[in-house]
Amino acid sequence: MKTISDAPARLLRIRGLVQGVGYRNAMHLEAIRLGLDGWVRNRSDGSVEALAAGSVPALDQLVAWARRGPPAARVAEVSWEAVEPPTETGFRREATL
């Protein structure tokens, strides 16, 4: 049986006009829709950061969504790196770091 520790994971950083436009809440809903585990949070530098784990197709879909974001967002850049998956299941919003 596959566990969360076996799932591929990505740490995403999204830059642009991505705070104050509902980006974090919209990504939270999109990640849940895709069945991903992890979290999303605003960063004090104005970017949004997310850790997502799950199937590669779902992760690819989240990265594609991150490049668009919600209607009011103006995404300038999305970068990601492969990382260790989160230890908790489910996808949540976290406080600003």
Buried (B, 14 or more C-beta within 10 A) or exposed (E): EEEBEEBBBBBBBBBBBBBEBBBBEBBBEBBEEBEBBBBBBBBEEEBBBBBBBBBEEBBEBBBEBBEEBBEEBEBEEBEBEEBEBBEEEEBBBBEEE
